[in-house]
Amino acid sequence: MQENKRGNILLESGTNEIEIMQFTVDDNLYGINVAKVREIMMSVPVKAMPHAHPAVEGIFKPRDVVLTVVDLPFYLTGQHSKPNPKDLFIVTNFNKMYIAFRVHTVVGISRISWTDIQKPDKTVSGGEEGVATGIAQCEGQLVTVLDFERIVAEIAPETTIQISEIEKKGARAQRSCPVLVAEDSILLSRMIQDSLEKAGYTNLHMFANGQELWDYIEPLAEEPANLERHAALVITDIEMPSMDGHRLTKLIKSDPVLREIPVIIFSSLVTEEMRVKGKELGADEQLSKPEIGHLVDVMDGLLDKKKQAR
């Protein structure tokens, strides 16, 4: 399937910018990070699948890949409507999966700063389990940026973070070293926290975006002797309002004191292209969600390596 390089190149810059593709469902304006989009297609008839989630419309095979189609209008409204031949499929790729989402129209693409995306309050987002990850202003229009990871996690829970991967590791020693985690999705943040605590990490500090983590960690550069007591390891998503993970990584690794802190990028957007830029920015490791068991192994290895170096 053809890759959308444009979004990847933009996110690789580390300039804290994002391209938002705007689309409509029932005349409401929504957005998706262009880095998640691989193709826009005219909608076609799909084959229904028995026992699927109500929002799963079915499957189709456009070329060499079988794609699942999610009926986004139904997911958002709870109302079934007859498919319109003018509908479009937004084909996405994240968490190592290709999924098509039915939408009504695609409006265009806007390039904005992550600082221009505000986290919605719970009344707008639908509470802690809501699917609005941010509200962006694009060319004078307010755009609801959807949390597609959250949508897929609800439709197919087996495709998201599984604490069972940690349980399979058996009894583990506790680690009290401070681990800082930047993750904007409330659902995924809770899953990550529960999994890491299950793995024995007892001193976790969770942040809703890169800016909050940076505000916490930046003053530590003035007290290098106490750095290890406050920040032994950083784990960051890439997509986050206010400051993305690439910008956060760049800031940490550009500081002569803070650069000693290992940084793991843990994101649904880790592709080969993203991996190259993450390495250029100084990330110590990069993992694709939802591999939580692998994340724990990498954390163990980096922290053990630091301990041996002291």
N, C-alpha and C positions, 0 to 999 in steps of 0.2 A: 504494500500500500504506500502511496506517495507520501513523503514526509513534508510537513509544513516547516521549512527552515526559518522563516521570517521570525516567528515567535521565539525559537530557540536562540537565534543570534541576539535578539534583543535582551533576553533574560541572561545571556552569557556576559553581558557588558558589565554587570555589577553596579549599574548606575541607579538602582532602586526604581526602575521604570517597568511598566507592564503595558501590553497591548490587550485591550478588552474588545472582544467581538460581541456586538449587541444583536439581540434577536428578540422576536416577540412571541408571546403565547397569549391568545385572546386580547390582543392590543396592549398587553402589559410588557414593559421593556425589561429584559434581563441581559446578563452578561456572563461570558466565560473567558478565561485566560486563553489567548491565542495559542500559547505553548501547549495546551491540551488538545487543540484542534488539528486533525490531519486532513480532513476533506469535507466539503459541503456537497451534498448530492440531492437531486430531486427524489422525492419519496417514491417508493415502489411498493407493490403488494408484498406482504411478508407471510411466512408460514407460522401459524400459531403453535405454541408449545404447551402440552398438557401439564397441569400442576405448577405452572409458573406463577410468579408474583403478579398480582393484578395489573401492575404498571408495565409489565413486560409484554410488549405487543406481539413479539415473535422473533423469527430469525430470517435472514436472507443472505445470499452469497453473491455480492456484486462482481467479484473477480475470483481471487484465489483464497479469500478469507471469509469464513462464516461469521456474520455479525449478529449480535443481539440488538434488538430495537426496543428502546424504552419510550413509552408514550408519555412524554413530558407534560403535555396538557392535562392528561388524566392524573399524573402524579401530583401536579401542583393544585388542581382544582377538585379532584375526586369525582369529576363528571366525565362520562364517556361521550365522545362526539364522533361523528362519522369522519374518517380520514378524507382530507381534501387532496386531490391530485396536485395542487399547488404547494402543499406542505413540503418542507425540506428535512433532510436528515443531516444533523451535525455529527460527523464521525470523529470520535475522540480516542486518544490513547494516553492512559495514565495507569499507574499501578500494574504495568505490564499487560494491560487489557485493551482491546479495541471494542468500543461500544458506540452504537448510533442512537442519538436522541432526536425524536420527532419534534419539530418546532413549526411555527406558522410562517414567519419571514425572517430573513437575516438583513439587518439594517446597515451595518458597516463596522469599521474598526477604528478605535481611538487609542492613541498612545498617551498615557498619563503617568504620574508618579504614584507610587504606593502610598505616599503621604496624603493623596487626594481620595483615598478609599477609607471610609469610616466604618468601624464595627457597628452594626445595627444594635439597638437595644432589644431586649427580649420581647417587647410588645410587637416589634416589627418583624423580627426574625422567626417568631413562633416559639419563643422560649429556648431553653438550653438545647433542645433537640432540633431547632430550626434549621432551615436549609439556606438561609441568606448569610453568606460569609462576609459580605460588605456592601456598602452603598457607595457608588461612584458617581461623580458628576462628569459626564462626557458631552462636550459641546452643548452645554446648557440643559441637558436632560439628566434626570436622576435614574441611574441604572442599578438594579438589584443584581449583585454578583452572586451566583448560586454556588453552593458547596457541593460540587459533583461527587466528591469522595463520600460525602455524607449520604447522598442519594443512593449511590451504588452499595454502600455498606448496609443500608436498610433493605434494598431489594435483594441483595445476595450477601448475607452476613459472612458466608464462608470465604469471601474474597478479601475481607479486611483483616485487621490485626487479630491474631488468635492467641489468647493467653495459654492455650493448651501447648503451644510450642515451648513455653517456659516450664510448664508442669512436667513435660517429658525430660527435662534436664535433671529432675530429682532435687534432693536437698542441696542447698547452696549456702556458702558462708555469707554473712552479711557484710556489706561495704558501706561505711559511713562517710566516704568522701563526697563532697558537694558536687552534684551534677545539675547543670542548668539546661532546661529544655524550652525551646521556642516553638510553639505550635498554636495556630489560630483556631483550628477546629475544636470546639468544645468536646465533641464526641471522641475524636481521635486523641486529644490531649488526655482525657480520662482513661482511654484504653492504654495509652503509652505509660501513664503513671501507674496504673494497676499492674501492668506487665512487669515494669522495672522493679516495683516494690516486691512483686512475687519472686523476682530474680535476686532479691537480697539488697537492692539499692535503697537505703533507708533515708537518704538525705537529698531529696529531689526538690528543685525549685522550678516551678512551671511559670512560663511567661506567655502572654497571648500574642506576642509578635516580636520581631527582631528589635524594634525600638525599645520596648520595655526591658528586654534582656541587656541591650547595650547600655541603657541608663543605669542598670544595676552594676554592670561589669566595668564600665569606663573608669569610675573613681579608683578601682583596685590597682590601676596602673601606677598610682602614687604610693602604693605600699606593697612593693614586690615581695617583701618578706612574709606577708600575710596572704599572698595570692592563693596558695594551695588550700588554705582554710576556708576560702570563700568560693573558689571556682576551680575544680579539678578537671572538669570535662564539660564541653558544650555540645548539645545536640540541637540541630535546627532544621525546620522545614524550609522550603524555598518560598512558596507563595504565602505572603502574609501582609495584611494592611500595615501602613505606617513605614515599615522597613522589611524588605525581603531577606531571605537567608543568604543570598549571594552578597548583598551589601554588608550584612552583619559579619560574614566570614572575612570579607575584605578589610573591614575596620579592625577586627581582632588581629588578623595576621599582619597588618601594617604597623601595629604598635610594638615597639621593642620589648615591652614587658609582657603584654597580654598574648603575644604570639606563641608563648610557651604552652598555652592551654590547647590541648587537642580539640579539634572541631570535627564533628561528624555531621554531614548533611544527610538527613533522612526524609526523603520526599518521594511523592508519586511521580515527579517529573525527572527523575534521574534516568537519562538516556545516555547514549555514547557521546552525543554532542554536549550535553550538560556536564558530563563527567570531565571532559577536557577543560571546560571553563572553571569548574569547581576546583580542579587541580591547580590551574593557573592562579586562582584566588587564594590558594594555600590550604584548602580543606585536607585534613588528614585521612579521612575516609568518606565514601559516599555510598549510600545504600538506598535501594528502592523499597518503598512501602509495598506490602505490609510485613516485610521479613523481620519480625520482632525478635525471633530467636537468633538470627544472624546479627542483629544489632547488639544484643547482649554479649555475644562472643567477641565482637569487635571492641565493645566497651571494655570488657575484661582484658583484652590484649593490649589496648592502648594504656590503660591504667597500670597494668603489670610492667609494661615497658618503662613508664615514667618512674615507677618505684625502683626498678633495677638501675636506672640511670642516676638516681640520687646517691 
